[in-house]
């Protein structure tokens, strides 16, 4: 009964080791999906998405969206960076609607709006650590990309929940439910702020946070599950509740007194260390990878979707040029913004369930997302490197190499 779950956990442990050992220039989530394809029914048939794997995958997906919401920082959503990011995302979405309509006209997609939502997304959880490791997070480039990527996760998640929830009614009723749910989230945030000021509770949290109770982690998981269940009860997607739970924690938990510095690292450890890999490996197991071989047209759609990611998310980043100072830096920002994976996977699954996306298109869409994660950040980092001054180039070119004396 637990054989498939055990194999998934082994794949989750092997993938980062393989990335490190073979110095693969990709995040290990890419390898998790690819290894999921290998052990799944499409190739070796060692594992399947049975009951335990499906449950753990669903919890992993919820935790992934929770941590995506946790990445939102109020300091990144203000000032000129925010204004440019809003302009860039609005332009992206208009382009996405045009691209989705064009793909619908030629018969490649059934729902241009759903495809537009998917194309307008950026994988903040992948881009942010790459920028941080490269030391580019705190500069103008990093701040613009993070602000733009934040919007490109919030809006697609909200639109997926609002427009493409299973069993949803008309748009008017969905908007009413959506607004009511947001009000409840705001009320919950106000209540949490009040509880945080309760001296007894604050002392209890500090006393229990480093014991086996891990009270802050339990409280965060309780908030995640409650928001996800409430979103489902309102006829919305559970991923919206999970995302808003993470955003609520991010906005409320400032830790000004540095009393719980390990709180967020522990949450990431629970998510990325235990639960989220089940979602990505199961995604690979469920991909109809044989369609790439049996249907050559499916393979040909991969570069189409990849080009669509670039057109929708990279081109509007040229508006960042006045703040970044060069077209080269703006193109680098665009490549980071065109990096996407989570929303194509999640949105594609929703589309397949609602019969708005064919399984073949879903495979091509995920494959294009994988290629964007592999290629775009590396190209972005290459372009983001400052060029040496022209005088230094001339000195290097004009330097006479030292000559060896007689032996």
Secondary structure as the mmCIF struct_conf table of DSSP 4:
data_model
#
loop_
_struct_conf.conf_type_id
_struct_conf.id
_struct_conf.beg_label_comp_id
_struct_conf.beg_label_asym_id
_struct_conf.beg_label_seq_id
_struct_conf.end_label_comp_id
_struct_conf.end_label_asym_id
_struct_conf.end_label_seq_id
HELX_RH_AL_P HELX_RH_AL_P1 UNK A 3 UNK A 21
TURN_TY1_P TURN_TY1_P1 UNK A 22 UNK A 23
BEND BEND1 UNK A 25 UNK A 26
HELX_RH_AL_P HELX_RH_AL_P2 UNK A 28 UNK A 39
BEND BEND2 UNK A 40 UNK A 40
TURN_TY1_P TURN_TY1_P2 UNK A 41 UNK A 44
BEND BEND3 UNK A 46 UNK A 46
HELX_RH_AL_P HELX_RH_AL_P3 UNK A 51 UNK A 70
TURN_TY1_P TURN_TY1_P3 UNK A 71 UNK A 71
HELX_RH_3T_P HELX_RH_3T_P1 UNK A 74 UNK A 76
BEND BEND4 UNK A 77 UNK A 78
HELX_RH_AL_P HELX_RH_AL_P4 UNK A 79 UNK A 105
TURN_TY1_P TURN_TY1_P4 UNK A 106 UNK A 107
BEND BEND5 UNK A 108 UNK A 108
BEND BEND6 UNK A 110 UNK A 110
HELX_RH_AL_P HELX_RH_AL_P5 UNK A 112 UNK A 119
TURN_TY1_P TURN_TY1_P5 UNK A 120 UNK A 120
HELX_RH_AL_P HELX_RH_AL_P6 UNK A 124 UNK A 133
TURN_TY1_P TURN_TY1_P6 UNK A 134 UNK A 135
BEND BEND7 UNK A 137 UNK A 139
HELX_RH_AL_P HELX_RH_AL_P7 UNK A 140 UNK A 163
BEND BEND8 UNK A 164 UNK A 164
TURN_TY1_P TURN_TY1_P7 UNK A 166 UNK A 167
HELX_RH_AL_P HELX_RH_AL_P8 UNK A 171 UNK A 196
TURN_TY1_P TURN_TY1_P8 UNK A 197 UNK A 197
HELX_RH_AL_P HELX_RH_AL_P9 UNK A 199 UNK A 208
TURN_TY1_P TURN_TY1_P9 UNK A 209 UNK A 210
BEND BEND9 UNK A 211 UNK A 211
TURN_TY1_P TURN_TY1_P10 UNK A 212 UNK A 213
HELX_RH_AL_P HELX_RH_AL_P10 UNK A 215 UNK A 233
TURN_TY1_P TURN_TY1_P11 UNK A 234 UNK A 235
BEND BEND10 UNK A 236 UNK A 236
HELX_RH_AL_P HELX_RH_AL_P11 UNK A 238 UNK A 252
TURN_TY1_P TURN_TY1_P12 UNK A 256 UNK A 257
BEND BEND11 UNK A 259 UNK A 259
TURN_TY1_P TURN_TY1_P13 UNK A 261 UNK A 262
HELX_RH_AL_P HELX_RH_AL_P12 UNK A 263 UNK A 270
HELX_RH_PI_P HELX_RH_PI_P1 UNK A 271 UNK A 275
HELX_RH_AL_P HELX_RH_AL_P13 UNK A 276 UNK A 286
BEND BEND12 UNK A 287 UNK A 287
TURN_TY1_P TURN_TY1_P14 UNK A 289 UNK A 290
HELX_RH_AL_P HELX_RH_AL_P14 UNK A 291 UNK A 294
HELX_RH_AL_P HELX_RH_AL_P15 UNK A 296 UNK A 309
HELX_RH_PI_P HELX_RH_PI_P2 UNK A 310 UNK A 314
HELX_RH_3T_P HELX_RH_3T_P2 UNK A 315 UNK A 320
HELX_RH_AL_P HELX_RH_AL_P16 UNK A 321 UNK A 324
BEND BEND13 UNK A 325 UNK A 326
HELX_RH_AL_P HELX_RH_AL_P17 UNK A 327 UNK A 337
TURN_TY1_P TURN_TY1_P15 UNK A 338 UNK A 338
HELX_RH_AL_P HELX_RH_AL_P18 UNK A 342 UNK A 353
TURN_TY1_P TURN_TY1_P16 UNK A 354 UNK A 355
BEND BEND14 UNK A 356 UNK A 357
HELX_RH_AL_P HELX_RH_AL_P19 UNK A 359 UNK A 384
BEND BEND15 UNK A 385 UNK A 385
HELX_LH_PP_P HELX_LH_PP_P1 UNK A 386 UNK A 389
HELX_RH_AL_P HELX_RH_AL_P20 UNK A 390 UNK A 398
HELX_LH_PP_P HELX_LH_PP_P2 UNK A 399 UNK A 404
#
